[in-house]
Amino acid sequence: MIGRLRSVVFDCKQPAKLAEFYQGLVGGTVTEEDETWVTVTDPTGRRLAFQYSPEHEPPKFPDPKGAQQVHLDIRVDDPDEAERQVLALGATRVTDAIGETKFRVFRDPAGHPFCLVWGIND
């Protein structure tokens, strides 16, 4: 082993706002280092960080010529209730995703894709 994962970092135009969204999604605490770097540490100690990037452009997804670059899978017990909650937090549903049987695709407020997943083994 070379090292241990410290954080998954998202570029965005509004780090504090995006951190608030993900805190609502995964729980935990928000730490704002300054206006350019904000972290969410979930209850298990995993960290998501949000870095100011004034030129951030969300990935085009789905797009046969593009890629989603990276996405998070968020395990849920009740997909209908979880969907209601993420939409209330400011997510948008990707309605043209293909093959959704045990997952649903969304975009966070900055346009990064993520999935709610259920019925899938760890």
C-alpha positions in Angstrom: 0.0 0.0 0.0 1.3 3.4 -0.9 -1.1 5.5 1.1 -4.7 6.0 2.3 -7.5 8.0 0.6 -7.9 11.3 2.5 -10.7 13.1 0.5 -12.7 13.1 -2.7 -12.5 16.6 -4.0 -15.1 18.3 -6.2 -14.4 21.5 -8.2 -17.3 24.0 -8.1 -18.1 27.6 -8.1 -19.8 27.7 -4.7 -18.0 25.4 -2.2 -20.0 26.2 0.9 -23.3 25.7 -0.9 -22.2 22.4 -2.4 -20.9 21.2 1.0 -24.3 22.0 2.5 -26.0 19.9 -0.1 -23.7 16.9 0.6 -24.0 17.3 4.3 -27.8 16.9 3.8 -27.1 13.8 1.6 -24.6 11.9 3.8 -24.7 13.7 7.2 -21.7 14.7 9.1 -20.0 18.0 9.8 -19.0 20.9 7.6 -15.6 22.6 8.0 -14.9 25.8 6.0 -11.2 26.4 5.7 -11.9 29.6 3.7 -14.1 30.6 0.8 -12.1 28.4 -1.5 -12.1 25.0 0.4 -14.9 23.4 2.4 -15.1 19.8 3.7 -17.8 17.5 4.8 -16.8 14.7 7.1 -19.4 12.0 7.3 -20.2 10.1 10.5 -17.8 7.3 9.6 -14.9 9.8 9.0 -15.0 9.8 5.2 -14.3 13.2 3.7 -15.7 15.1 0.7 -14.1 18.4 -0.1 -15.3 21.2 -2.3 -12.7 23.4 -4.0 -13.5 26.8 -5.6 -13.0 26.7 -9.4 -14.3 29.7 -11.2 -14.1 28.0 -14.6 -15.9 24.8 -13.4 -18.2 23.4 -16.1 -20.4 20.4 -15.1 -19.8 17.2 -17.2 -22.3 16.5 -19.9 -24.1 13.3 -19.0 -25.5 11.3 -20.6 -23.6 12.3 -23.7 -22.2 9.6 -26.1 -19.2 11.9 -26.8 -18.5 12.8 -23.2 -18.1 11.1 -19.9 -19.4 11.7 -16.4 -15.8 11.9 -15.2 -16.5 10.6 -11.7 -19.6 10.0 -9.7 -20.6 8.8 -6.2 -22.9 5.9 -5.4 -25.0 6.6 -2.3 -26.6 3.5 -0.7 -30.2 4.0 0.4 -32.8 1.8 1.9 -35.9 3.5 0.4 -35.2 4.9 -3.1 -38.5 6.7 -3.3 -38.0 8.5 0.0 -34.3 9.2 -0.8 -35.3 10.7 -4.2 -37.8 13.0 -2.5 -35.2 14.2 -0.1 -32.3 14.8 -2.6 -34.7 16.7 -4.8 -35.7 18.9 -1.8 -32.0 19.5 -1.2 -31.5 20.8 -4.7 -30.6 17.8 -6.8 -32.0 17.2 -10.3 -33.0 13.9 -11.7 -31.3 12.6 -14.9 -34.4 11.2 -16.7 -32.6 9.9 -19.7 -30.2 7.5 -17.9 -30.3 4.0 -19.3 -30.6 0.7 -17.3 -31.8 2.0 -14.0 -33.0 -1.1 -12.1 -31.1 -0.8 -8.8 -30.0 2.8 -9.1 -31.3 6.3 -10.0 -29.1 9.0 -11.5 -29.1 12.7 -10.3 -27.0 15.8 -10.6 -25.9 17.8 -7.5 -26.5 21.6 -7.6 -23.1 22.1 -9.4 -24.0 19.4 -12.0 -21.8 16.5 -10.8 -23.7 13.2 -11.3 -24.4 10.8 -8.4 -26.5 7.7 -8.0 -28.8 6.5 -5.3 -28.3 2.7 -5.2 -30.1 -0.1 -3.4 -30.2 -3.9 -3.5 -26.5 -4.1 -4.5 -24.0 -6.0 -2.5 -21.0 -4.1 -1.1 
